[in-house]
Amino acid sequence: MNGKSLSKSERRAIIKLPCVCMQNSFLLGHHFFSIISNIPKHNFIGMHAIDHTIVCPSRSHFPRELKQLLRTLFIAKIIHFYKEVESTQDLAIAIVEKKLEDAHGTVIIAERQKNGKGRINRKWISPRGGVWLSVIFKPKIKAAQATLLPIVAALAVCDTINQKTKLDSKIKWPNDIVIEGKKVSGIIVDISIENENIDYAVIGIGINANVNVSKIMRYISNNTRPEALEMTSLQKELSGKKVNMIDFIQMLLEKLEYYYLQLEKNYSKRIMQKFRHRSETLNKIVVVKQQNDSFEGNAIDIDSDGALLVKKSDNIVYTIVAGDTLVRKK
C-alpha cells in the first residue's frame, strides 16, 4: 500500500478475503460490516462490580436476577448493566479492544442509550423501556461465515418475540424485525478480522419492547428517509400489556447462544432454511434502494451467504449484497 506501514486497525480493514474497503465499512462476502477504528474512550475506573461476573454502577437487582435465570454456556458469563450509556455497541467494542476481561460472551445492557447505533451509521432511538444490548463474541467460525452472524441474531429475536408474546414477527431483509410490516427491532454487527481470522464480533440488538412509540415517531418525522418503516413496539401490539423484561432478555440471550452454537457446528444450511421461512421479503415485489439508485423486482431467494436475489422484469436475477428494501404494498 504505497510502501507505508499499516497500523493494527488498518490491517484489520485490509483482509485477505473477498472484501472491498469503503470509507468506514467493508464488504465481506455479501454483507457490510463496520471497520473497527477510532474506538471511543471510556473511563472504566469506579465501575461497581457486584461480583466478578456483574458490573453495575447503579447496584440494580436486574442483572443478578437475570443471571440467576439464565441457562447459557458462555453468553452472559459477565454482565455489564447501566442506567444510561452513549452506546452499548461502542462500550462493548472498547471492552474487547482494551482486553479488560475474558470477553467472549460478555453482555452490555442499558436501560437507555443517548447515541444508539443503527446500520450504516444511522441513529437508533433508545428510550427507557426498550431492550438495548450488545454481546461480544470471539467466534470459532471461518471468516466467510461472519455474514451469518446478523442472521443468527435475527432468528434469536424472532423466536423470542414469537414465543414470549405470541406475536408473529418476521425478518425484513437485511436486518429489520417487523410485525405486520411495522419495525419493532434492528440488529447491527461490528467485526474485526486479522489474517483471515475473526478477532471478535459484537452483535448489537435493539427492540422496542415497553416503549412509547409516539416519542420515537416524533424524532423520525423530523428525520424521515423515504425508505423508513413505520415503527411499533411490543407493548403497543399487545394492546398496552408490558413485557417482562428479565424473562424476555433471558430467552433472547439463550436463543442467541443456541443459534450461534448451531453456526459453530456448521449447521448453516439449517439456519438459512429457517431464515427463509421467517422472511417478510421473499416472494414479494420489492423496491431495492442502494445509495442513489433504486429498482423494483421479485425477491425470489436468499443465498447461502444471506444475499437477496431479486429478479427484475427483464428476467435478470440481481444479487443484492447491501441496501434497503421496501415490500411493495398490494
C-alpha positions as a Markdown table, in Angstrom:
| # | Residue | x | y | z |
|---|---|---|---|---|
| 1 | Met | 0.0 | 0.0 | 0.0 |
| 2 | Asn | 2.4 | 2.7 | -1.4 |
| 3 | Gly | 5.1 | 1.3 | 0.9 |
| 4 | Lys | 3.5 | 2.6 | 4.1 |
| 5 | Ser | 3.4 | 0.5 | 7.2 |
| 6 | Leu | -0.1 | -0.3 | 8.5 |
| 7 | Ser | -1.4 | 0.2 | 11.9 |
| 8 | Lys | -3.2 | -2.6 | 13.7 |
| 9 | Ser | -6.6 | -1.1 | 12.9 |
| 10 | Glu | -5.7 | -0.7 | 9.3 |
| 11 | Arg | -4.5 | -4.3 | 9.0 |
| 12 | Arg | -8.0 | -5.3 | 10.2 |
| 13 | Ala | -9.6 | -3.4 | 7.4 |
| 14 | Ile | -7.4 | -4.8 | 4.6 |
| 15 | Ile | -8.1 | -8.5 | 5.0 |
| 16 | Lys | -7.2 | -11.4 | 2.6 |
| 17 | Leu | -10.9 | -12.1 | 1.8 |
| 18 | Pro | -13.2 | -11.1 | -1.0 |
| 19 | Cys | -13.8 | -7.6 | 0.5 |
| 20 | Val | -14.0 | -4.1 | -0.7 |
| 21 | Cys | -12.9 | -1.2 | 1.6 |
| 22 | Met | -15.4 | 1.5 | 1.7 |
| 23 | Gln | -14.9 | 4.5 | 3.9 |
| 24 | Asn | -15.9 | 3.2 | 7.4 |
| 25 | Ser | -17.1 | -0.2 | 6.2 |
| 26 | Phe | -16.0 | -3.2 | 4.2 |
| 27 | Leu | -17.8 | -5.8 | 2.2 |
| 28 | Leu | -17.3 | -9.4 | 3.5 |
| 29 | Gly | -19.0 | -12.0 | 1.3 |
| 30 | His | -22.4 | -10.3 | 0.8 |
| 31 | His | -22.6 | -8.0 | 3.9 |
| 32 | Phe | -21.2 | -4.7 | 5.0 |
| 33 | Phe | -19.6 | -4.6 | 8.4 |
| 34 | Ser | -18.1 | -1.6 | 10.3 |
| 35 | Ile | -14.3 | -1.4 | 10.4 |
| 36 | Ile | -13.2 | -1.1 | 13.9 |
| 37 | Ser | -11.3 | 2.2 | 14.3 |
| 38 | Asn | -11.4 | 5.3 | 16.4 |
| 39 | Ile | -12.5 | 3.4 | 19.4 |
| 40 | Pro | -14.3 | 5.7 | 21.8 |
| 41 | Lys | -12.5 | 6.4 | 25.1 |
| 42 | His | -14.4 | 5.0 | 28.1 |
| 43 | Asn | -13.4 | 5.6 | 31.7 |
| 44 | Phe | -13.8 | 2.2 | 33.5 |
| 45 | Ile | -12.5 | 3.4 | 36.8 |
| 46 | Gly | -15.0 | 3.3 | 39.6 |
| 47 | Met | -17.4 | 0.8 | 38.0 |
| 48 | His | -19.1 | -1.1 | 40.8 |
| 49 | Ala | -18.8 | -4.9 | 40.5 |
| 50 | Ile | -21.5 | -6.8 | 42.4 |
| 51 | Asp | -19.2 | -9.8 | 42.0 |
| 52 | His | -16.6 | -10.8 | 39.5 |
| 53 | Thr | -19.3 | -11.5 | 36.8 |
| 54 | Ile | -21.6 | -8.5 | 37.2 |
| 55 | Val | -20.7 | -4.8 | 36.7 |
| 56 | Cys | -23.5 | -2.5 | 37.7 |
| 57 | Pro | -22.8 | 1.1 | 38.9 |
| 58 | Ser | -26.4 | 1.6 | 39.9 |
| 59 | Arg | -26.5 | -1.6 | 42.0 |
| 60 | Ser | -29.7 | -2.6 | 40.3 |
| 61 | His | -31.1 | -6.0 | 41.1 |
| 62 | Phe | -31.8 | -6.6 | 37.4 |
| 63 | Pro | -28.5 | -8.2 | 36.3 |
| 64 | Arg | -28.3 | -10.5 | 39.3 |
| 65 | Glu | -31.9 | -11.7 | 38.8 |
| 66 | Leu | -31.2 | -12.2 | 35.1 |
| 67 | Lys | -28.0 | -14.2 | 35.7 |
| 68 | Gln | -29.8 | -16.5 | 38.2 |
| 69 | Leu | -32.4 | -17.4 | 35.5 |
| 70 | Leu | -30.0 | -17.8 | 32.5 |
| 71 | Arg | -29.2 | -21.3 | 31.3 |
| 72 | Thr | -26.3 | -20.5 | 29.0 |
| 73 | Leu | -22.9 | -22.0 | 28.5 |
| 74 | Phe | -20.9 | -18.8 | 27.8 |
| 75 | Ile | -23.2 | -15.9 | 27.0 |
| 76 | Ala | -23.6 | -13.5 | 30.0 |
| 77 | Lys | -20.8 | -15.1 | 32.0 |
| 78 | Ile | -20.1 | -11.4 | 32.6 |
| 79 | Ile | -22.9 | -8.8 | 32.5 |
| 80 | His | -22.5 | -5.0 | 32.4 |
| 81 | Phe | -25.7 | -3.2 | 33.3 |
| 82 | Tyr | -26.2 | 0.6 | 33.1 |
| 83 | Lys | -29.0 | 3.0 | 33.6 |
| 84 | Glu | -27.7 | 5.0 | 30.7 |
| 85 | Val | -24.8 | 4.9 | 28.2 |
| 86 | Glu | -23.9 | 6.6 | 25.0 |
| 87 | Ser | -24.0 | 3.3 | 23.1 |
| 88 | Thr | -23.8 | -0.4 | 24.3 |
| 89 | Gln | -22.1 | -1.2 | 21.0 |
| 90 | Asp | -19.3 | 1.4 | 21.5 |
| 91 | Leu | -18.8 | 0.2 | 25.1 |
| 92 | Ala | -18.6 | -3.4 | 24.1 |
| 93 | Ile | -16.0 | -2.6 | 21.4 |
| 94 | Ala | -14.0 | -0.6 | 23.9 |
| 95 | Ile | -14.0 | -3.5 | 26.4 |
| 96 | Val | -12.8 | -6.1 | 23.9 |
| 97 | Glu | -10.3 | -3.7 | 22.3 |
| 98 | Lys | -8.8 | -2.8 | 25.7 |
| 99 | Lys | -8.8 | -6.6 | 26.7 |
| 100 | Leu | -10.2 | -5.7 | 30.0 |
| 101 | Glu | -11.7 | -9.1 | 30.6 |
| 102 | Asp | -12.1 | -12.5 | 29.0 |
| 103 | Ala | -14.7 | -11.0 | 26.7 |
| 104 | His | -16.3 | -14.0 | 24.9 |
| 105 | Gly | -20.0 | -13.9 | 25.9 |
| 106 | Thr | -19.9 | -10.6 | 27.8 |
| 107 | Val | -23.2 | -8.8 | 27.6 |
| 108 | Ile | -23.7 | -5.0 | 27.8 |
| 109 | Ile | -27.2 | -3.9 | 28.7 |
| 110 | Ala | -28.5 | -0.4 | 29.1 |
| 111 | Glu | -31.9 | 1.0 | 30.1 |
| 112 | Arg | -31.3 | 3.9 | 27.8 |
| 113 | Gln | -28.8 | 4.9 | 25.1 |
| 114 | Lys | -28.1 | 8.5 | 24.3 |
| 115 | Asn | -26.5 | 7.7 | 21.0 |
| 116 | Gly | -27.6 | 4.2 | 19.9 |
| 117 | Lys | -26.1 | 2.9 | 16.7 |
| 118 | Gly | -28.1 | 1.6 | 13.7 |
| 119 | Arg | -27.0 | 0.2 | 10.4 |
| 120 | Ile | -25.0 | 2.5 | 8.0 |
| 121 | Asn | -24.2 | 5.0 | 10.8 |
| 122 | Arg | -27.9 | 5.7 | 11.4 |
| 123 | Lys | -29.1 | 6.7 | 14.9 |
| 124 | Trp | -31.2 | 4.2 | 16.9 |
| 125 | Ile | -33.6 | 6.0 | 19.2 |
| 126 | Ser | -33.3 | 4.2 | 22.6 |
| 127 | Pro | -35.6 | 5.5 | 25.4 |
| 128 | Arg | -36.3 | 3.6 | 28.6 |
| 129 | Gly | -38.5 | 0.6 | 28.2 |
| 130 | Gly | -36.6 | -1.0 | 25.3 |
| 131 | Val | -34.1 | -3.8 | 25.1 |
| 132 | Trp | -30.8 | -2.3 | 24.2 |
| 133 | Leu | -27.9 | -4.7 | 24.5 |
| 134 | Ser | -24.6 | -5.8 | 22.8 |
| 135 | Val | -22.9 | -9.2 | 23.0 |
| 136 | Ile | -19.2 | -9.8 | 22.5 |
| 137 | Phe | -18.1 | -13.0 | 20.6 |
| 138 | Lys | -14.7 | -14.4 | 20.0 |
| 139 | Pro | -16.0 | -16.6 | 17.2 |
| 140 | Lys | -14.7 | -20.1 | 16.4 |
| 141 | Ile | -16.0 | -19.9 | 12.9 |
| 142 | Lys | -14.5 | -19.2 | 9.5 |
| 143 | Ala | -14.3 | -15.6 | 8.4 |
| 144 | Ala | -16.5 | -16.3 | 5.5 |
| 145 | Gln | -19.3 | -17.3 | 7.9 |
| 146 | Ala | -19.3 | -13.9 | 9.5 |
| 147 | Thr | -22.1 | -12.9 | 7.1 |
| 148 | Leu | -24.4 | -15.3 | 9.0 |
| 149 | Leu | -24.0 | -13.6 | 12.4 |
| 150 | Pro | -26.7 | -11.0 | 11.7 |
| 151 | Ile | -29.0 | -13.9 | 10.6 |
| 152 | Val | -28.3 | -15.8 | 13.9 |
| 153 | Ala | -29.3 | -12.7 | 15.8 |
| 154 | Ala | -32.4 | -12.1 | 13.8 |
| 155 | Leu | -33.6 | -15.6 | 14.4 |
| 156 | Ala | -33.0 | -15.3 | 18.1 |
| 157 | Val | -35.1 | -12.1 | 18.2 |
| 158 | Cys | -37.9 | -13.6 | 16.2 |
| 159 | Asp | -38.0 | -16.7 | 18.3 |
| 160 | Thr | -38.1 | -14.7 | 21.5 |
| 161 | Ile | -40.9 | -12.3 | 20.3 |
| 162 | Asn | -43.0 | -15.1 | 18.9 |
| 163 | Gln | -42.7 | -17.4 | 22.0 |
| 164 | Lys | -42.9 | -14.7 | 24.7 |
| 165 | Thr | -45.7 | -12.6 | 23.2 |
| 166 | Lys | -47.4 | -14.9 | 20.6 |
| 167 | Leu | -47.0 | -12.0 | 18.1 |
| 168 | Asp | -46.0 | -13.1 | 14.6 |
| 169 | Ser | -42.7 | -11.3 | 13.9 |
| 170 | Lys | -40.8 | -11.6 | 10.6 |
| 171 | Ile | -37.4 | -10.7 | 9.2 |
| 172 | Lys | -37.3 | -7.9 | 6.6 |
| 173 | Trp | -34.1 | -8.2 | 4.7 |
| 174 | Pro | -31.4 | -7.3 | 5.7 |
| 175 | Asn | -31.7 | -6.7 | 9.4 |
| 176 | Asp | -35.2 | -5.5 | 10.5 |
| 177 | Ile | -37.7 | -7.4 | 12.6 |
| 178 | Val | -41.2 | -6.4 | 11.8 |
| 179 | Ile | -44.7 | -7.2 | 13.0 |
| 180 | Glu | -47.4 | -6.8 | 10.3 |
| 181 | Gly | -44.9 | -4.7 | 8.3 |
| 182 | Lys | -44.0 | -2.3 | 11.2 |
| 183 | Lys | -40.5 | -2.3 | 12.6 |
| 184 | Val | -40.0 | -3.4 | 16.1 |
| 185 | Ser | -36.3 | -4.4 | 16.2 |
| 186 | Gly | -33.0 | -3.8 | 14.5 |
| 187 | Ile | -29.6 | -5.5 | 14.5 |
| 188 | Ile | -26.0 | -4.3 | 13.9 |
| 189 | Val | -22.8 | -6.3 | 13.8 |
| 190 | Asp | -19.3 | -4.9 | 14.2 |
| 191 | Ile | -16.5 | -7.3 | 13.3 |
| 192 | Ser | -12.7 | -7.3 | 13.5 |
| 193 | Ile | -10.8 | -9.6 | 11.2 |
| 194 | Glu | -7.0 | -10.2 | 11.2 |
| 195 | Asn | -5.0 | -12.6 | 9.0 |
| 196 | Glu | -8.2 | -14.2 | 7.7 |
| 197 | Asn | -9.4 | -15.0 | 11.2 |
| 198 | Ile | -12.2 | -13.3 | 13.2 |
| 199 | Asp | -10.6 | -11.5 | 16.1 |
| 200 | Tyr | -14.0 | -10.6 | 17.6 |
| 201 | Ala | -17.6 | -9.7 | 16.7 |
| 202 | Val | -20.1 | -7.6 | 18.6 |
| 203 | Ile | -23.8 | -8.1 | 17.9 |
| 204 | Gly | -26.0 | -5.2 | 18.9 |
| 205 | Ile | -29.7 | -5.7 | 19.3 |
| 206 | Gly | -32.4 | -3.1 | 19.8 |
| 207 | Ile | -36.0 | -4.0 | 20.5 |
| 208 | Asn | -38.9 | -1.6 | 21.1 |
| 209 | Ala | -40.4 | -3.6 | 24.0 |
| 210 | Asn | -42.2 | -1.4 | 26.6 |
| 211 | Val | -41.6 | 1.8 | 24.6 |
| 212 | Asn | -43.9 | 4.8 | 23.9 |
| 213 | Val | -43.7 | 4.7 | 20.1 |
| 214 | Ser | -45.0 | 8.2 | 19.7 |
| 215 | Lys | -41.8 | 9.6 | 21.2 |
| 216 | Ile | -39.8 | 7.7 | 18.6 |
| 217 | Met | -42.1 | 8.7 | 15.8 |
| 218 | Arg | -41.7 | 12.4 | 16.7 |
| 219 | Tyr | -37.9 | 12.1 | 16.1 |
| 220 | Ile | -38.4 | 10.0 | 12.9 |
| 221 | Ser | -40.9 | 12.5 | 11.5 |
| 222 | Asn | -38.2 | 15.2 | 11.6 |
| 223 | Asn | -35.6 | 12.9 | 10.1 |
| 224 | Thr | -37.6 | 10.8 | 7.7 |
| 225 | Arg | -35.9 | 8.8 | 5.0 |
| 226 | Pro | -38.2 | 7.7 | 2.1 |
| 227 | Glu | -37.5 | 4.0 | 3.0 |
| 228 | Ala | -38.1 | 4.4 | 6.7 |
| 229 | Leu | -40.6 | 1.9 | 8.1 |
| 230 | Glu | -43.5 | 2.6 | 10.4 |
| 231 | Met | -42.4 | 1.9 | 13.9 |
| 232 | Thr | -44.2 | -0.2 | 16.6 |
| 233 | Ser | -43.4 | -1.7 | 20.0 |
| 234 | Leu | -44.3 | -5.0 | 21.6 |
| 235 | Gln | -46.4 | -3.1 | 24.2 |
| 236 | Lys | -48.4 | -1.4 | 21.5 |
| 237 | Glu | -49.0 | -4.6 | 19.6 |
| 238 | Leu | -50.1 | -6.2 | 22.9 |
| 239 | Ser | -52.7 | -3.5 | 23.5 |
| 240 | Gly | -50.8 | -1.9 | 26.3 |
| 241 | Lys | -49.6 | -5.0 | 28.1 |
| 242 | Lys | -46.0 | -4.8 | 29.2 |
| 243 | Val | -43.4 | -7.4 | 28.5 |
| 244 | Asn | -41.5 | -8.9 | 31.5 |
| 245 | Met | -38.0 | -7.6 | 30.6 |
| 246 | Ile | -36.0 | -10.1 | 32.7 |
| 247 | Asp | -37.8 | -13.1 | 31.2 |
| 248 | Phe | -37.7 | -11.6 | 27.7 |
| 249 | Ile | -33.9 | -10.9 | 27.8 |
| 250 | Gln | -33.3 | -14.3 | 29.4 |
| 251 | Met | -34.8 | -16.1 | 26.4 |
| 252 | Leu | -33.2 | -13.7 | 23.9 |
| 253 | Leu | -29.7 | -14.5 | 25.2 |
| 254 | Glu | -30.4 | -18.2 | 25.4 |
| 255 | Lys | -31.7 | -18.2 | 21.8 |
| 256 | Leu | -28.8 | -16.2 | 20.6 |
| 257 | Glu | -26.4 | -18.7 | 22.1 |
| 258 | Tyr | -28.3 | -21.6 | 20.6 |
| 259 | Tyr | -28.2 | -20.3 | 17.1 |
| 260 | Tyr | -24.5 | -19.2 | 17.4 |
| 261 | Leu | -23.6 | -22.7 | 18.5 |
| 262 | Gln | -25.5 | -24.1 | 15.6 |
| 263 | Leu | -23.3 | -21.9 | 13.4 |
| 264 | Glu | -20.2 | -23.2 | 15.1 |
| 265 | Lys | -21.3 | -26.8 | 14.4 |
| 266 | Asn | -21.6 | -25.9 | 10.7 |
| 267 | Tyr | -25.4 | -26.1 | 10.6 |
| 268 | Ser | -25.5 | -23.1 | 8.3 |
| 269 | Lys | -28.0 | -24.8 | 5.9 |
| 270 | Arg | -30.4 | -25.4 | 8.7 |
| 271 | Ile | -30.0 | -21.7 | 9.8 |
| 272 | Met | -30.6 | -20.4 | 6.3 |
| 273 | Gln | -33.7 | -22.6 | 5.9 |
| 274 | Lys | -35.2 | -21.2 | 9.0 |
| 275 | Phe | -34.2 | -17.7 | 8.0 |
| 276 | Arg | -36.0 | -18.1 | 4.6 |
| 277 | His | -39.1 | -19.4 | 6.4 |
| 278 | Arg | -39.1 | -16.3 | 8.7 |
| 279 | Ser | -38.6 | -13.8 | 5.8 |
| 280 | Glu | -41.0 | -11.0 | 5.3 |
| 281 | Thr | -39.3 | -10.2 | 2.0 |
| 282 | Leu | -39.2 | -13.4 | 0.0 |
| 283 | Asn | -41.7 | -13.9 | -2.8 |
| 284 | Lys | -42.7 | -10.3 | -2.7 |
| 285 | Ile | -42.4 | -7.4 | -5.1 |
| 286 | Val | -39.7 | -5.2 | -3.5 |
| 287 | Val | -38.1 | -1.8 | -4.2 |
| 288 | Val | -34.4 | -2.0 | -3.7 |
| 289 | Lys | -32.6 | 1.2 | -2.7 |
| 290 | Gln | -28.8 | 1.5 | -3.0 |
| 291 | Gln | -27.3 | 4.9 | -2.5 |
| 292 | Asn | -28.7 | 7.0 | -5.3 |
| 293 | Asp | -30.1 | 4.1 | -7.3 |
| 294 | Ser | -33.3 | 2.1 | -6.9 |
| 295 | Phe | -35.2 | -0.6 | -8.8 |
| 296 | Glu | -38.1 | -2.9 | -8.4 |
| 297 | Gly | -38.3 | -6.7 | -8.8 |
| 298 | Asn | -39.4 | -10.0 | -7.3 |
| 299 | Ala | -37.4 | -11.2 | -4.3 |
| 300 | Ile | -37.0 | -14.9 | -5.3 |
| 301 | Asp | -34.5 | -16.2 | -2.8 |
| 302 | Ile | -31.8 | -15.6 | -0.2 |
| 303 | Asp | -28.5 | -17.3 | -1.0 |
| 304 | Ser | -26.2 | -19.2 | 1.4 |
| 305 | Asp | -24.3 | -16.0 | 2.4 |
| 306 | Gly | -27.5 | -14.1 | 3.1 |
| 307 | Ala | -27.6 | -12.0 | -0.1 |
| 308 | Leu | -31.1 | -11.2 | -1.5 |
| 309 | Leu | -31.7 | -12.5 | -5.1 |
| 310 | Val | -34.1 | -10.2 | -7.0 |
| 311 | Lys | -35.5 | -10.9 | -10.5 |
| 312 | Lys | -36.3 | -7.8 | -12.5 |
| 313 | Ser | -38.9 | -7.6 | -15.3 |
| 314 | Asp | -36.2 | -8.4 | -17.8 |
| 315 | Asn | -35.8 | -11.8 | -16.0 |
| 316 | Ile | -32.2 | -11.0 | -15.0 |
| 317 | Val | -31.5 | -12.0 | -11.4 |
| 318 | Tyr | -29.6 | -9.5 | -9.3 |
| 319 | Thr | -27.6 | -10.4 | -6.2 |
| 320 | Ile | -28.2 | -7.6 | -3.6 |
| 321 | Val | -25.5 | -7.5 | -1.0 |
| 322 | Ala | -26.4 | -4.3 | 0.7 |
| 323 | Gly | -29.0 | -1.6 | 0.8 |
| 324 | Asp | -32.6 | -1.1 | 1.9 |
| 325 | Thr | -35.7 | -2.9 | 0.7 |
| 326 | Leu | -39.3 | -1.9 | 0.7 |
| 327 | Val | -42.0 | -4.5 | 0.2 |
| 328 | Arg | -44.4 | -3.2 | -2.4 |
| 329 | Lys | -47.9 | -2.9 | -0.9 |
| 330 | Lys | -50.7 | -4.5 | -2.8 |
